[in-house]
Amino acid sequence: MFLALRDLRFATGRFAVMTAVLVLISFLVVMLSGLTAGLGNQSIAAIRGIGAEHFALDGGGTDPSDVSFGESTVTDSQRAALAAQPGVADTAVLGVAPGRVGSGGREVAAALFGVAPGSFAAPAGLRPATAAVDAQLAADNGWSPGTILTVGGREVTVAALVEDSYYSHQPVVWLDLGTWRDLPATAGADGTVIALRTGPGFDAPTVATATGTSVLDTSATLDTIGSYTSERGSLLLMQAMLLVVGALVVGAFFTVWTVQRSRDIAVLRAIGASTSYLLRDALGQAAVVLVLGTGLGTVAATAAGAAAATVVPFTLSAATTVLPFVALVGIGLLGAAAAVARIGSVDPLTALAAAH
């Protein structure tokens, strides 16, 4: 990397500008990654936290596009039929409905989840005529175990607090299934979906056909939540566009830079430098700029994300920081490789003549 390091030393201004652009791009990508994960978590955290391997929704089949989580309704007879299927270890009816929860004359919006106390899907401590409340919702409203809440005209006592319990960006209030079924918003439904714990011998298509339901694994079930899929798809598209922009910027910069140093490349070719050596030199230079720029941007975004997480849904993890960093460096190197590929076709005599 003899020539690459000399270029970096003597053209500091140009590379500083390129590094600054990469800092901004990586900052935006990491921030978007954290927001995507944070917003996604606020749509599905309560469902994912149940611990079921599969969910049964109304309909039939195993195609997520055929069903909607919010519009599904299931019955107790379907739960009994599912419980009798091979490979089904346990079942639990889950009711989901929008609603408002009040205390002391003040009401707040919440997602109302109904589940049988003692089932694997129920939060610890939930009992008949009680509620388990998202811990952040309780803290924001000054609720604690023992607080009396009014839900759908009925009074329930807060029995437990649940960490990170959200659905469609609403905090969740868990009720016993009997109380949930009496809510005006449920319209007399037995439940919304049936959570399944499954084991060896479970075959989703066969079970779906036998019970007249749509049986999906947890990942596919999350895709039936409209707010989650549309929101996540939009944010992922923006991330992809930023990655493409990063590759184009890096490629354009190194294309111009390669043209400008054609004379240096020609001299090296004339004294016997191989094409592979020149390519390694150029890509090494690109790697230094990419790692420095994206690294600084990732560090800055991590610090900003940690501060933002206190006021907005933002998730910091390896998937939202390290993965975007690696993706930007990798895609940037591809863009740089496409730009410097012309090095192999540089003719020493022609380049030297053109430089005079």
Secondary structure as UniProt FT lines:
FT   HELIX           2..10
FT   HELIX           12..48
FT   TURN            49..50
FT   STRAND          54..58
FT   HELIX           64..66
FT   TURN            69..71
FT   HELIX           76..83
FT   TURN            86..87
FT   STRAND          88..103
FT   TURN            104..105
FT   STRAND          106..115
FT   TURN            117..118
FT   TURN            120..121
FT   TURN            124..125
FT   TURN            128..129
FT   STRAND          130..134
FT   HELIX           135..141
FT   TURN            145..146
FT   STRAND          148..151
FT   TURN            152..153
FT   STRAND          154..162
FT   STRAND          166..167
FT   TURN            168..169
FT   STRAND          170..176
FT   HELIX           177..181
FT   HELIX           184..186
FT   TURN            187..188
FT   STRAND          193..198
FT   TURN            200..201
FT   HELIX           204..211
FT   STRAND          213..217
FT   HELIX           218..222
FT   TURN            223..224
FT   HELIX           226..260
FT   HELIX           262..270
FT   TURN            271..272
FT   HELIX           275..308
FT   TURN            309..311
FT   HELIX           318..340
FT   HELIX           341..345
FT   HELIX           348..355
//
